[in-house]
Amino acid sequence: MNFIKSIFLFVIIGFVCSANAQNQNPGDKILAVVGNDIILESDFNYQLQMYLRQNNISYEQVPPYLPQQIFQNMITEKIIYAKALQDSIYVTEDEIEKELDYRLKNLVDQFGSVTRIEEYYGMSIGKIRLELKTDLSKRLMSDKLKRRKFSGGVKLTNREVREFFEQYKDSLPPAPTEFEIANIYLERKVSESEKFIALEKIKKILDSLNSGVDFAILATNNSDDKGSAVNGGDLGYAKKGVFVKNFEEALFTLEVGKVSDIVETEYGYHLIRNDGKKGEEIKSSHILVAFPKLESSDLETISFLNSIRDSIRNGQLSFEDAAKRYSQDPNSKDKGGYVGFIEKSRLDSSEVEELNKTIPGGITDPIRIGTDVQYGYEILNLISINPEHKLDIDTDYDKIKKYAESFKENTELEKWINEMRNTIYVDIRVQ
């Protein structure tokens, strides 16, 4: 299910800060100096804008505490990094590269394509990689210092949890509504008809290329990757690990200046050109013909899910057996589709809408989930509903324990930060 696969993109929210700090623009106000590092007004504005964008918050909706909270978080990160330098904490190039590849892969999975990432952040994937790498070394050093300091983790006794609850129970938020659900998920497959239509189109483009038409012109006029099409298909420089497997295998076996044969990926058919090499990075361009989305293919998946649901309702098949037999969700398939209790806020609006129309024990209509590029359909079995309620130490012990652990973590972290301020130079220049 897509809420299980979601990725919190805040991990790269400040990746341009390091570059900005090294390239201060005239008039760019210094908000703080921490150790040998600075926080610029442009750094702060960027982080605030990205947070608002990623959480769909308008400037009119900004809570009064949010700007100060973001600024204090930036100060804290700078202090920890400065302490890491003092303590000679270091990370290897291999550690940085592995983390960089992991985060870029997550971004590609989240956005659906490299082009969408470039559009979102307003820079090429090569520049994103460079800027992220600069910041990652600092973040990894800080993380390594934090792990060293808090290697034992936070441990609480049952008595401490109960004392925490008694002290803060009037301040704790209510337990949110939870749905206990099971699912059967089917990925929407590209039909042969859709492949045929896309293949015929890219064959005509290839014929035009072979007859002498410029690659960039063909990309601009025909590519379904609109982000790169405006630049003649240019994807910039990238290392291995950025592109999907088939695309990457074709690109990294091409000679400079050569164009690939037709390459199929989950996004459609590509013509790929190697535009040059710089170290381990290759500059490339491509033309994409995406698979068309024919309604008949969606209807086929929806119809099959409806038939499964009808068989379950008629007693011919149990939901558990149907999930084990048909579901393509690797997280729940072997458990008979059982997902467990999921907070309402973690579900898509379409899932919540269907569940709100379903009584416990019932099965929803097919629900579309996923991105525009890759999606599928699911049916949900609503097992039970745990409505929003005031926290109770006996029935919500695990939730309360997490609040207590978080509180203790933050208390110890704040104490540690205050201790480090005695050895780290901090000059805050704004109020």
C-alpha positions in Angstrom: 0.0 0.0 0.0 1.3 3.4 -0.9 1.2 4.8 2.7 3.7 2.1 3.6 6.0 3.0 0.7 5.9 6.7 1.3 9.1 8.6 1.8 9.5 11.7 3.9 11.4 14.1 1.6 12.4 16.4 4.4 15.7 14.5 4.5 17.1 16.7 1.7 15.4 19.9 2.7 18.6 21.8 3.4 20.9 20.3 0.9 21.7 23.7 -0.7 22.7 25.3 2.6 26.3 24.3 2.4 26.7 25.7 -1.1 25.0 29.0 -0.1 27.2 29.4 2.8 30.2 29.2 0.5 28.7 31.6 -2.0 27.1 34.4 -0.2 25.3 36.8 -2.4 25.7 40.6 -1.9 23.0 41.7 0.6 22.4 38.2 1.9 22.1 38.7 5.6 24.0 36.5 8.1 21.5 35.3 10.7 23.9 33.3 12.8 27.5 32.2 13.1 28.1 28.7 14.6 31.7 27.6 14.9 33.3 28.3 11.5 29.9 28.0 9.7 27.2 30.6 9.0 23.5 30.6 8.5 22.3 33.0 5.8 18.9 34.5 5.4 18.6 32.7 2.0 19.4 29.4 3.8 16.6 30.0 6.3 14.1 31.2 3.6 14.8 28.1 1.5 14.2 25.7 4.3 11.0 27.5 5.3 9.8 27.5 1.7 10.6 23.8 1.2 8.9 22.8 4.5 5.7 24.7 3.5 5.8 23.2 0.0 6.3 19.7 1.1 3.5 20.0 3.7 1.1 21.9 1.5 1.0 24.9 3.9 0.5 28.4 2.5 2.2 31.5 3.9 -1.1 32.6 5.4 -1.3 29.3 7.3 2.2 29.4 8.9 1.9 28.8 12.6 3.7 31.6 14.6 6.1 29.1 16.2 7.2 27.4 12.9 9.9 29.9 11.7 11.6 30.0 15.1 11.4 26.2 15.3 13.1 25.8 11.9 15.8 28.4 12.8 16.5 26.6 16.1 16.8 23.3 14.3 19.3 24.8 11.9 21.3 26.2 14.9 21.3 22.8 16.6 22.5 21.0 13.5 25.4 23.5 13.1 26.4 23.0 16.7 26.4 19.2 16.4 28.5 19.5 13.2 31.0 21.9 14.9 31.3 19.5 17.8 31.9 16.6 15.3 34.8 18.6 13.9 36.2 19.3 17.3 36.1 15.6 18.2 37.7 14.6 14.8 34.6 12.6 13.7 35.0 11.7 10.0 33.2 9.8 7.3 34.6 8.0 4.4 34.0 8.7 0.7 32.4 5.2 0.5 29.9 6.1 3.3 29.0 9.3 1.6 28.5 7.7 -1.8 26.3 4.8 -0.4 24.1 7.3 1.4 23.9 9.5 -1.6 22.9 6.6 -3.9 20.3 5.5 -1.4 18.7 9.0 -1.1 18.7 9.6 -4.8 17.0 6.2 -5.4 14.4 7.1 -2.8 13.8 10.4 -4.6 13.4 8.6 -8.0 10.9 6.2 -6.4 9.0 9.0 -4.8 8.8 11.4 -7.8 8.6 8.7 -10.6 11.4 10.1 -12.7 14.6 12.0 -12.7 13.0 14.8 -14.7 10.3 15.4 -12.0 13.0 15.7 -9.4 14.8 18.3 -11.5 11.5 20.2 -12.0 10.7 20.1 -8.3 14.1 21.4 -7.2 14.9 23.6 -10.2 18.3 22.1 -11.0 19.8 19.2 -13.0 20.2 15.8 -11.3 24.0 16.3 -11.6 23.8 19.6 -9.6 21.4 18.0 -7.1 23.9 15.2 -6.6 26.8 17.6 -6.1 24.9 19.8 -3.7 23.5 16.9 -1.7 26.9 15.3 -1.5 28.4 18.5 0.0 25.8 18.6 2.7 25.7 14.8 3.3 29.3 14.7 4.6 28.3 17.2 7.4 25.0 15.4 8.2 26.7 12.0 8.4 29.4 13.4 10.7 26.7 14.8 12.9 24.7 11.6 12.9 27.8 9.6 13.8 28.5 11.9 16.8 24.8 11.5 17.9 25.0 7.7 17.7 28.2 7.8 19.7 26.5 9.9 22.4 23.2 8.1 22.5 24.4 4.6 21.6 22.4 3.0 24.4 19.1 4.5 23.3 16.4 5.8 25.6 15.1 3.2 28.1 12.2 3.8 30.4 10.7 1.7 33.2 7.0 1.0 33.5 7.0 3.3 36.5 8.6 6.2 34.5 6.0 5.8 31.7 3.2 6.0 34.1 4.7 9.0 36.0 5.1 10.7 32.6 1.4 10.1 31.8 0.2 11.4 35.1 2.2 14.6 34.8 1.4 15.3 31.1 -1.9 13.5 30.4 -3.8 16.8 30.0 -1.3 18.0 27.4 -1.0 14.9 25.3 -3.0 14.8 22.0 -5.9 12.3 21.8 -5.3 9.0 20.2 -6.2 9.4 16.5 -8.9 7.3 14.7 -7.4 4.1 13.5 -8.7 1.6 10.9 -7.9 -2.1 11.2 -7.6 -3.2 7.6 -6.5 -6.0 5.3 -5.9 -5.4 1.6 -5.6 -7.0 -1.8 -3.5 -5.0 -4.2 -3.1 -5.4 -8.0 -0.6 -3.4 -9.9 -1.9 -1.8 -13.1 0.0 -3.6 -15.9 0.8 -2.0 -19.3 -1.2 -3.8 -21.9 0.2 -5.1 -25.2 -2.0 -2.6 -27.0 -0.4 0.2 -25.1 3.1 -1.1 -25.8 2.2 -1.5 -29.5 1.1 2.2 -29.8 4.2 3.5 -28.0 6.5 1.3 -30.0 5.1 2.4 -33.4 5.6 6.0 -32.4 9.2 5.6 -31.3 10.0 3.6 -34.4 8.9 6.6 -36.5 11.1 8.9 -34.4 14.0 6.6 -34.9 13.4 6.6 -38.6 13.5 10.4 -38.6 16.7 10.3 -36.6 18.4 7.9 -39.0 17.3 10.1 -41.9 19.3 13.0 -40.4 16.8 14.9 -38.2 18.6 16.5 -35.2 18.2 14.5 -32.0 17.4 17.7 -29.9 14.7 18.8 -32.3 13.1 15.4 -32.2 13.2 15.4 -28.4 11.7 18.9 -28.1 8.9 18.0 -30.5 8.1 14.4 -29.4 9.5 13.4 -26.0 6.9 12.8 -23.3 9.5 13.7 -20.7 8.6 17.4 -20.8 11.2 18.5 -18.2 14.1 17.4 -20.5 12.3 18.0 -23.8 12.5 21.8 -23.4 16.3 21.3 -23.4 16.4 18.9 -26.3 16.2 15.9 -24.1 19.3 16.9 -22.0 19.5 15.0 -18.6 22.8 16.4 -17.5 25.6 14.4 -15.8 24.8 11.4 -13.6 26.6 8.5 -12.0 25.4 4.9 -11.9 22.5 4.4 -9.5 20.5 7.4 -10.6 18.5 6.0 -13.5 16.3 2.8 -13.6 18.1 -0.4 -14.5 17.4 -0.8 -18.2 18.0 2.8 -19.0 21.3 2.8 -17.0 22.6 -0.4 -18.6 22.0 1.0 -22.1 23.5 4.4 -21.3 26.7 3.1 -19.7 27.5 0.7 -22.6 27.1 3.5 -25.2 30.1 5.1 -26.8 30.2 8.9 -26.6 28.1 10.5 -29.3 26.2 7.3 -30.0 22.4 6.7 -29.8 21.0 3.5 -28.3 18.5 1.1 -29.9 15.0 1.4 -28.5 15.1 0.8 -24.7 12.1 -0.3 -22.7 11.6 0.8 -19.1 8.5 1.0 -16.8 8.0 4.6 -18.2 7.9 3.7 -21.9 10.3 3.5 -24.7 13.5 5.5 -24.9 16.2 6.6 -27.4 19.3 7.5 -25.4 22.4 9.4 -26.4 25.7 9.5 -24.6 26.7 13.2 -24.7 30.1 12.9 -22.9 31.9 11.5 -19.9 33.5 13.2 -16.9 35.1 10.8 -14.5 32.4 8.3 -13.4 29.6 10.5 -14.6 28.0 10.5 -18.1 26.1 13.3 -19.7 23.0 12.0 -21.5 20.0 13.0 -23.5 16.9 11.0 -24.3 13.6 10.9 -26.1 10.8 9.2 -24.2 7.5 7.8 -25.6 5.4 7.0 -22.6 2.9 4.1 -22.7 -0.5 5.6 -23.2 -3.0 4.9 -20.5 -5.9 3.2 -22.2 -9.1 3.0 -20.1 -9.6 -0.6 -21.1 -6.5 -1.7 -19.2 -7.7 0.0 -16.0 -11.1 -1.5 -16.4 -9.6 -4.9 -16.7 -7.8 -4.6 -13.4 -10.9 -3.1 -11.7 -13.2 -5.8 -13.1 -10.9 -8.5 -11.7 -10.8 -7.0 -8.3 -14.6 -6.8 -8.3 -14.8 -10.4 -9.2 -12.6 -11.3 -6.2 -14.7 -9.2 -3.9 -17.9 -10.8 -5.2 -16.4 -14.3 -4.6 -15.5 -13.3 -1.0 -19.0 -11.8 -0.4 -20.6 -15.0 -1.8 -18.6 -17.2 0.6 -16.7 -18.9 -2.3 -13.4 -17.6 -1.0 -12.1 -16.0 2.2 -10.4 -12.6 2.1 -7.3 -14.2 3.6 -7.1 -16.9 0.9 -7.8 -14.4 -1.9 -5.0 -12.1 -0.7 -2.5 -15.0 -0.5 -3.5 -16.1 -4.0 -3.9 -12.8 -5.9 -2.5 -9.8 -4.0 0.8 -8.2 -5.2 1.5 -6.3 -2.0 4.7 -7.9 -0.7 4.1 -6.5 2.8 0.7 -8.1 3.4 0.3 -10.9 0.9 1.8 -13.7 3.0 -0.3 -12.5 6.0 -3.5 -12.9 4.2 -3.6 -9.2 3.4 -3.5 -8.2 7.0 -2.1 -4.7 7.4 -3.1 -3.9 11.0 -4.2 -0.7 12.7 -3.4 2.3 10.5 -4.0 5.9 11.6 -6.4 7.8 9.5 -3.8 10.5 8.7 -1.5 7.9 7.1 -4.1 6.8 4.5 -4.9 8.5 1.2 -8.0 10.6 1.0 -9.5 8.1 -1.4 -8.9 5.2 1.0 -10.5 7.2 3.9 -13.4 8.1 1.7 -14.1 4.4 0.9 -13.6 3.2 4.4 -16.0 5.9 5.7 -18.6 4.3 3.5 -17.9 0.8 4.7 -19.1 -0.9 7.9 -16.7 -3.2 9.9 -16.5 -6.6 8.1 -17.2 -5.0 4.8 -15.1 -4.7 1.7 -14.5 -1.4 -0.2 -14.9 -0.8 -4.0 -11.5 -0.8 -5.9 -9.4 2.2 -5.0 -6.7 3.6 -7.2 -3.4 4.3 -5.4 0.1 5.3 -6.6 1.7 7.9 -8.8 0.6 8.9 -12.3 3.5 6.8 -13.7 3.1 3.7 -11.6 -0.2 2.9 -9.9 -2.5 0.0 -9.1 -5.9 -0.8 -7.5 -6.8 -2.3 -4.1 -9.8 -3.4 -2.2 -9.8 -3.0 1.6 -11.4 -5.2 4.2 -12.4 -3.0 7.1 -12.0 -5.3 10.1 -12.6 -2.7 12.9 -12.5 1.0 13.8 -10.8 2.4 16.8 -12.2 6.0 17.0 -10.4 9.0 18.3 -10.3 9.1 22.1 -8.5 10.5 25.1 -5.3 8.5 25.9 -5.7 5.8 28.5 -2.7 4.3 30.2 -4.1 0.8 30.1 -5.4 0.6 26.5 -2.9 3.0 24.9 0.3 2.2 26.9 2.5 1.7 23.8 1.5 5.1 22.4 2.1 6.8 25.7 5.5 5.1 26.0 6.6 6.5 22.6 5.6 10.0 23.8 7.6 9.5 27.0 10.6 8.2 25.1 10.5 11.1 22.7 10.2 13.5 25.6 13.2 12.0 27.4 15.2 12.0 24.1 14.5 15.6 23.5 15.3 16.5 27.1 18.7 14.7 26.9 19.4 16.2 23.5 18.7 19.7 24.7 20.9 19.2 27.7 23.7 17.9 25.5 23.3 20.9 23.1 23.5 23.4 26.0 26.7 21.7 27.2 28.2 22.0 23.8 27.4 25.7 23.7 30.2 26.1 26.3 32.8 25.0 23.7 31.2 26.0 20.4 31.1 29.7 19.3 27.4 30.7 18.7 26.5 34.2 17.6 22.8 34.7 16.8 22.3 38.0 15.0 18.6 38.1 14.8 15.9 38.1 17.5 
